[in-house]
Amino acid sequence: MSTSSACADASSRRDEPMFATGSQVRGWLLVEVRGAWGEDAIHASALAEHVPPHWKDELKRRHIRAVCIRSGSSVEWPGVRLFACAARRPGTGPATLWVRQLDSLADVAAAVENLHVDRPPETSWERVQESLILVCTNGRHDQCCANLGRPLVRALRESPWADRVWECSHIGGDRFAANVVVLPDSLYFGRVDPQSAPALLSALDEGRIDLSLFRGRTSLALAEQAVEHFVRRELGIDAVDGVVIDRQAADGSFPVRLGERLLHVRVRRRLVSAAEPLTCKGKAGQLIPTFTLESIT
C-alpha cells in the first residue's frame, strides 16, 4: 500500500463518515515557502534555517498553527507573503484574513513575534478581501495528499478560483484527501476532486456549504462539529453561518440558535477501532471518535 492513495482509498471503501473530523485550530499563520517540503514542512524546508527549533511549538502555545504554502503561479512574486487569521465561531462577527509582505524568509520570525489570536495584528498587516483556498499536497507527510491533492490543484489553476488557490503542508485527515481548507471561515472539506470542486467553491462564494464534502470548522470542538452537521442535515440548512452553537449546557445538550429559533441538540460520542491504518504510515487498530444524533428539540 505504498503507492496510489492507500489510506484514502481504504477510508472510502469502508464508507467512513467525514463529518466532525476538522482539526481544531484557533489561529492560522501561512508562510509562503517555495521549493520542497519535508514531512515536517516548517523545519524541513527553506524556512528551517530562519526559525528556531522551538518556533512552531511557541506559536502553538499562542494557539496559532503554522502552515507552509506555495502558489505555483507562473508569475514571479518578490519576497515572501504571510497570511494570518483567527478562527471564529458563527455568531461572533465576521472572520478577517490578513496579509503581510516580507523581503525574505529571514524576516518571518520577527514579523510574527506579536501575533495573537485574540486581537488584530499590527498595522503592517493588511486586510484580504477574498477567501483563500488551501489544498494539502504534502506528499512527504502522506502520499495520499500528493496523489490526490496535486491533480486538484492543477484543475483549479484553470478555474475562476486560480488566484485564490494555494498548495499547503499538512492540515490533518490524510485519509480524506484531497483535503481543502477555506479561510478565513476556517472550513474543512474532504474527498474533494476536480469534478466536485467547482460546485463546492461556487456554493461557498454564494455563502452556502456543501454538506456532502464538509468535515467541520476549526473553531468548534468535534462534538460541536457533529451538532452542526446533524442540524444542517436534518433541517436542510446550508448558509455558512446559519447554525450558531452555544457552549454545552449543564445537562449535556448543545443550545443551537437558528435566527430567532432556539434548539437543544444531543449527540452521543463513542470510540471505534479502525482495522486499517488511518494514514499511509500509520498503524492499524487506532481509535476514532464517532458521533450519532440522539435528539433535536
C-alpha positions as CSV (number, residue, x, y, z in Angstrom):
1,M,0.0,0.0,0.0
2,S,2.9,2.3,-0.6
3,T,1.6,3.6,-4.0
4,S,-1.6,5.3,-5.2
5,S,-3.7,6.6,-2.4
6,A,-3.7,3.8,0.1
7,C,-5.3,5.3,3.3
8,A,-7.7,7.5,1.3
9,D,-8.9,4.5,-0.7
10,A,-9.3,2.4,2.4
11,S,-11.4,5.2,4.1
12,S,-13.6,5.4,1.0
13,R,-14.1,1.7,0.8
14,R,-15.3,1.4,4.4
15,D,-17.6,4.4,3.7
16,E,-16.1,6.3,6.7
17,P,-18.1,9.5,7.5
18,M,-16.1,12.7,7.2
19,F,-18.2,14.9,9.5
20,A,-16.8,16.1,12.8
21,T,-13.2,15.5,11.7
22,G,-12.0,19.0,11.2
23,S,-8.7,19.8,13.0
24,Q,-9.3,22.3,15.9
25,V,-7.3,25.4,15.1
26,R,-7.9,28.8,16.7
27,G,-5.4,30.8,14.7
28,W,-3.7,30.3,11.3
29,L,-0.3,31.5,10.1
30,L,0.5,30.7,6.5
31,V,4.1,31.2,5.3
32,E,5.0,31.2,1.6
33,V,7.9,28.7,1.3
34,R,8.9,27.9,-2.2
35,G,10.7,24.6,-3.1
36,A,10.4,21.2,-1.4
37,W,8.9,20.5,2.0
38,G,9.7,17.5,4.2
39,E,7.4,15.6,6.5
40,D,7.6,18.5,9.0
41,A,7.3,21.3,6.4
42,I,8.3,24.1,8.8
43,H,11.6,22.5,9.9
44,A,12.3,20.6,6.7
45,S,12.1,23.3,4.1
46,A,13.9,26.6,3.2
47,L,12.2,28.2,6.2
48,A,14.1,25.9,8.7
49,E,17.3,27.8,8.9
50,H,15.5,31.1,9.7
51,V,13.4,29.9,12.7
52,P,14.5,28.3,15.9
53,P,13.7,24.7,16.6
54,H,11.0,25.6,19.1
55,W,9.3,28.1,16.9
56,K,6.3,26.0,15.9
57,D,5.7,24.9,19.5
58,E,5.9,28.5,20.7
59,L,3.3,29.5,18.1
60,K,1.2,26.6,19.3
61,R,1.3,27.9,22.8
62,R,-0.4,31.0,21.4
63,H,-3.0,28.8,19.7
64,I,-1.5,29.5,16.3
65,R,-1.0,26.8,13.7
66,A,1.9,27.5,11.2
67,V,1.5,26.0,7.7
68,C,3.7,26.3,4.7
69,I,2.1,27.4,1.4
70,R,3.2,27.9,-2.2
71,S,1.2,29.4,-5.0
72,G,2.6,27.6,-8.0
73,S,1.8,30.7,-10.1
74,S,3.9,31.3,-13.2
75,V,4.1,35.0,-12.1
76,E,7.2,35.7,-10.1
77,W,6.5,37.4,-6.8
78,P,9.3,39.2,-4.9
79,G,9.8,38.4,-1.3
80,V,7.5,36.3,0.9
81,R,3.9,36.6,1.8
82,L,2.4,35.8,5.2
83,F,-1.3,35.3,5.9
84,A,-2.9,35.2,9.3
85,C,-6.4,34.8,10.6
86,A,-8.2,33.8,13.8
87,A,-10.9,31.1,13.5
88,R,-14.1,32.5,14.9
89,R,-17.4,30.9,15.9
90,P,-20.5,31.8,14.0
91,G,-22.5,34.5,15.8
92,T,-19.4,36.3,16.9
93,G,-18.9,38.6,13.9
94,P,-17.1,38.3,10.6
95,A,-13.8,36.5,10.2
96,T,-10.9,38.5,8.8
97,L,-7.9,37.4,6.8
98,W,-4.7,39.5,6.9
99,V,-1.6,39.6,4.7
100,R,1.9,40.9,5.1
101,Q,4.8,41.0,2.6
102,L,8.4,40.5,3.7
103,D,11.7,40.7,1.9
104,S,12.7,37.1,2.7
105,L,12.2,34.1,5.0
106,A,14.8,35.6,7.3
107,D,12.2,38.2,8.4
108,V,9.4,35.7,9.2
109,A,10.2,35.0,12.9
110,A,10.4,38.7,13.8
111,A,7.3,39.5,11.8
112,V,5.0,37.2,13.8
113,E,6.5,37.8,17.2
114,N,3.5,39.8,18.4
115,L,0.8,37.8,16.6
116,H,-2.1,36.7,18.8
117,V,-5.5,35.1,18.1
118,D,-7.4,37.4,20.4
119,R,-6.5,40.7,18.7
120,P,-6.0,42.2,15.2
121,P,-2.4,42.2,14.0
122,E,-0.3,45.4,14.0
123,T,-0.6,48.0,11.3
124,S,2.0,46.4,9.0
125,W,-0.7,43.8,8.1
126,E,-3.4,44.5,5.5
127,R,-6.9,43.0,5.2
128,V,-7.6,40.5,2.4
129,Q,-11.0,40.8,0.8
130,E,-11.3,37.3,-0.8
131,S,-11.0,33.9,0.8
132,L,-8.0,31.6,0.4
133,I,-8.4,28.0,-0.8
134,L,-5.7,25.7,0.7
135,V,-5.2,22.2,-0.8
136,C,-2.9,19.9,1.1
137,T,-0.2,18.4,-1.2
138,N,2.4,17.5,1.4
139,G,3.3,14.1,0.0
140,R,6.3,13.7,2.3
141,H,3.9,13.6,5.2
142,D,1.4,11.3,3.4
143,Q,1.4,10.2,-0.2
144,C,-2.4,10.4,-0.5
145,C,-2.1,14.2,0.0
146,A,0.2,14.4,-3.0
147,N,-1.5,11.9,-5.2
148,L,-5.0,13.4,-4.8
149,G,-4.1,17.0,-3.9
150,R,-1.9,17.8,-6.8
151,P,-4.4,16.9,-9.5
152,L,-7.0,19.0,-7.7
153,V,-4.5,22.0,-7.7
154,R,-3.8,21.6,-11.4
155,A,-7.5,21.6,-12.2
156,L,-8.1,24.7,-10.0
157,R,-5.3,26.5,-11.7
158,E,-7.5,26.6,-14.8
159,S,-10.6,27.7,-12.9
160,P,-12.1,31.0,-11.8
161,W,-10.6,30.4,-8.4
162,A,-7.0,30.2,-9.7
163,D,-5.7,33.3,-7.9
164,R,-7.0,32.1,-4.5
165,V,-5.6,28.6,-4.6
166,W,-2.5,27.6,-2.6
167,E,-0.8,24.3,-2.0
168,C,-0.3,23.8,1.7
169,S,1.5,21.5,4.0
170,H,-0.1,19.0,6.4
171,I,-3.5,20.1,7.8
172,G,-4.8,16.8,9.1
173,G,-7.1,14.0,7.9
174,D,-4.8,12.4,5.3
175,R,-7.3,9.6,4.7
176,F,-9.9,12.2,3.4
177,A,-7.6,13.6,0.7
178,A,-7.8,15.7,-1.2
179,N,-8.3,18.0,1.8
180,V,-9.3,21.6,1.4
181,V,-9.4,24.4,4.0
182,V,-11.1,27.7,3.2
183,L,-10.0,30.8,5.1
184,P,-10.9,33.0,6.9
185,D,-14.1,31.0,7.8
186,S,-11.8,28.0,8.7
187,L,-13.9,25.4,7.0
188,Y,-12.6,21.9,6.3
189,F,-13.7,19.8,3.3
190,G,-12.5,16.3,2.3
191,R,-12.5,13.9,-0.7
192,V,-12.6,17.0,-3.0
193,D,-11.7,16.1,-6.6
194,P,-11.6,18.1,-9.8
195,Q,-15.2,17.1,-10.6
196,S,-16.7,18.2,-7.3
197,A,-14.6,21.3,-6.6
198,P,-16.4,23.8,-8.9
199,A,-19.8,23.2,-7.2
200,L,-18.3,23.3,-3.8
201,L,-16.5,26.6,-4.4
202,S,-19.4,28.2,-6.2
203,A,-21.6,27.4,-3.3
204,L,-19.1,28.9,-0.9
205,D,-18.9,32.1,-3.0
206,E,-22.7,32.2,-2.5
207,G,-22.4,31.7,1.2
208,R,-23.5,28.1,1.2
209,I,-21.9,24.9,2.4
210,D,-21.9,21.6,0.5
211,L,-22.6,19.2,3.4
212,S,-21.5,16.1,1.5
213,L,-17.9,17.2,1.5
214,F,-17.9,19.2,4.8
215,R,-15.6,17.9,7.5
216,G,-16.2,20.7,10.0
217,R,-15.0,24.1,11.1
218,T,-11.9,24.6,13.2
219,S,-13.4,26.9,15.7
220,L,-15.7,24.1,17.0
221,A,-14.9,21.1,19.1
222,L,-15.5,17.7,17.5
223,A,-18.9,17.2,19.3
224,E,-19.9,20.7,18.2
225,Q,-18.9,19.9,14.6
226,A,-21.2,16.9,14.9
227,V,-24.0,19.0,16.2
228,E,-23.6,21.4,13.2
229,H,-23.6,18.5,10.8
230,F,-26.8,16.9,12.2
231,V,-28.7,20.2,12.4
232,R,-27.8,21.0,8.8
233,R,-28.7,17.5,7.6
234,E,-32.0,17.3,9.5
235,L,-33.2,20.8,8.8
236,G,-31.7,21.4,5.4
237,I,-29.6,24.5,6.4
238,D,-26.7,25.4,4.1
239,A,-25.9,29.0,4.9
240,V,-22.3,29.2,6.1
241,D,-23.2,31.0,9.3
242,G,-26.7,29.5,9.5
243,V,-26.0,27.4,12.6
244,V,-24.9,29.1,15.8
245,I,-23.9,26.8,18.6
246,D,-23.6,28.0,22.1
247,R,-21.5,26.3,24.8
248,Q,-22.6,22.9,26.0
249,A,-25.3,23.1,28.7
250,A,-25.1,21.5,32.2
251,D,-27.5,18.8,31.1
252,G,-25.1,17.8,28.2
253,S,-27.2,19.3,25.4
254,F,-26.0,21.9,23.0
255,P,-28.1,25.0,22.5
256,V,-28.3,25.9,18.8
257,R,-29.7,29.2,17.5
258,L,-31.2,29.4,14.1
259,G,-32.1,33.1,13.8
260,E,-34.8,33.6,16.5
261,R,-35.3,29.9,16.9
262,L,-33.6,28.0,19.8
263,L,-33.0,24.3,19.6
264,H,-31.4,21.8,22.0
265,V,-29.3,19.1,20.4
266,R,-27.9,15.9,22.0
267,V,-25.3,13.8,20.4
268,R,-23.6,10.6,21.5
269,R,-19.9,10.0,21.2
270,R,-18.2,6.7,21.1
271,L,-14.8,5.4,20.0
272,V,-14.5,2.8,17.3
273,S,-11.4,0.8,16.3
274,A,-10.2,1.1,12.7
275,A,-9.0,-2.2,11.3
276,E,-6.9,-0.4,8.7
277,P,-4.2,2.3,9.2
278,L,-5.7,5.9,9.3
279,T,-2.6,7.2,7.4
280,C,-0.3,5.6,4.9
281,K,2.4,5.4,7.5
282,G,0.2,4.6,10.4
283,K,-0.7,1.5,12.4
284,A,-4.0,-0.4,12.4
285,G,-6.3,-0.5,15.4
286,Q,-6.4,3.2,16.2
287,L,-9.5,4.6,17.9
288,I,-11.7,7.1,16.0
289,P,-14.3,9.2,17.7
290,T,-17.7,8.9,16.1
291,F,-21.0,10.7,16.8
292,T,-24.7,9.8,16.4
293,L,-27.6,12.1,16.8
294,E,-29.8,11.4,19.9
295,S,-32.3,14.3,19.6
296,I,-33.1,17.7,18.3
297,T,-35.8,19.5,20.4
